[in-house]
């Protein structure tokens, strides 16, 4: 559970003040700011440290470890940009804020690698890598606001995950400060290299011995519990550590997606891809969801860049807030509205607003190749009961992508009274099961009087249901827990992931056993204890979460529409 009634004791504050080169904040505006992320929760820390160097992080870890027995509420949570939607970077004790100082990065274009500290904003990395036609393609929709630490520790995966995979697929190595206060480098090891690590008499050697033995002893349980869907950020990815075919053993795979519960990230090396410069988008309109699986499965054979989806509620939201979207584009509202005339004609032909819009995007090396692949996509759709526009270039397609990428932001900032309530917002199931699953999910919400919109990554079966609720009302707040209980039980029934890319945090940790089973969650607890025997790193996330943690909801709601 999260520590309760935490205070940073005077000896700890004195020790940090005299030994940390970075900034220390107590009771100021930054502490208030760091009490929130993009979730429904608010947890005010007692102390924020902005470390200048890795040595500062080591000092904080060793100081907390030294005083932990005397002051059990002490703990440390790393934080980058704070765009997490699960309460992952929230803690009542000490927050390590990384964006002010730990923001160095370098791009090696020849090697297709980038080395980055956790406080680097993706937009800053993109500003350097983009002109070189390079990217780390699993960036989230919030890439203009997100930072490297959160992207890595949450195992983010956005619109290009269909073609390229999630963040863990691009992590070469990580550097972590572990519970003994030392920094270690983790990446793929050969059998001989693993044997050398196991032979060490240090804390690092103990970690390698214990994790390797745990995986070996419980191999069958781990493989049986491994998610079968194409995206997952829940739990600890024990099934990714040992590759039986190659014989490699890679603890970096365990840290990616761990939400800072096993140690503090100090550096990550990302593999990069060369972006294909020529893009075409084919908007596809559906009268209902039932035709989606056949279309998605057929289009996945075409190696598309993305297959993104949003529903009629999101479309209507975009129309309602068209002036705001036009402003994002920097275009006159009348001219921007005129660009939607073809969609109006499609609506007339469909005899109504489409229930689902899918954006199929192709990306290739030459305009001719992009046009040819787009033509193949159009031809593949000829036998399906869908309506579509001809392939659009990037400029013509921009209005759709703005609507898709900014739907959550618009919901959060523009709706009055009701606000976006992200608590069932990141499931992933087999795309074939979506038309069966979604009516049950929406019936559940309707039964509790909750209206929602939906968008997501259709090619992966990863969708974001965003309820709209007036959370200033006690009657609305009390709906969240029973709805979450039913919703995540439904996801487990369909053998899906309760979090494809947003991770567990305060929000979903209590539901991990429902997804993975008791044996696997016991292994997660064992992993946590191996790395963090004193429970100093981001407690209450991934392991030992409690439904009682939702008490943090109440303090967050009043007067807030963040």
Number of C-alpha atoms within 10 A of each C-alpha: 16 22 17 13 9 19 18 20 14 9 11 18 14 11 14 19 14 8 13 20 16 16 14 17 16 15 12 10 10 14 21 16 13 23 22 25 22 17 24 26 25 25 24 22 27 22 23 25 25 23 24 19 15 19 17 19 27 21 19 24 23 17 19 27 22 12 15 17 11 10 16 17 22 29 26 30 25 31 29 24 23 25 22 24 24 24 26 35 30 31 31 25 25 28 26 22 26 27 23 14 17 21 20 15 19 14 19 12 15 6 9 15 21 22 18 24 25 30 26 24 25 23 17 14 22 17 10 15 20 15 9 13 15 22 23 26 22 26 24 23 16 16 18 13 13 22 28 29 31 29 30 28 26 28 30 27 27 25 26 22 24 23 17 19 18 28 28 26 16 19 22 19 23 24 20 23 21 22 25 16 21 17 20 13 15 19 17 19 17 13 13 11 13 19 14 13 18 18 14 14 9 11 16 20 16 17 20 22 18 16 18 17 12 16 18 12 11 13 15 11 16 21 13 12 17 16 20 14 17 20 25 29 28 28 29 25 21 24 19 17 21 20 12 8 6 9 14 18 22 21 24 22 27 20 29 28 29 26 34 27 26 25 27 30 30 23 24 25 20 24 21 21 16 15 16 15 12 17 23 26 27 22 22 20 24 22 19 15 17 14 16 24 19 13 19 19 14 12 19 18 9 14 14 20 23 25 27 27 27 24 23 18 18 24 22 13 17 22 15 11 17 18 17 15 21 18 12 12 14 10 13 11 16 11 10 18 15 10 13 13 11 11 16 14 11 17 16 11 11 15 10 11 20 22 16 22 26 27 23 25 27 25 22 19 12 13 15 11 15 23 20 14 20 25 16 13 22 19 10 14 18 11 9 12 13 18 18 18 14 13 22 17 17 14 9 12 18 14 20 19 14 15 21 22 19 17 22 21 13 18 24 18 12 14 14 10 12 17 22 26 25 20 21 22 22 23 23 29 26 20 22 16 15 21 15 13 17 15 12 14 18 17 12 17 19 12 9 14 11 19 14 17 22 20 26 25 24 26 30 24 25 31 25 23 23 23 21 19 20 19 26 18 13 10 10 14 17 11 16 20 15 10 19 18 16 13 21 23 16 19 20 19 12 17 17 25 28 32 25 30 26 28 30 31 27 30 26 27 22 22 22 24 16 17 24 23 14 12 13 22 21 14 20 21 14 17 21 22 14 19 23 20 14 17 21 23 28 32 28 21 29 29 27 14 21 17 15 12 18 16 12 16 17 16 13 20 19 11 9 11 21 16
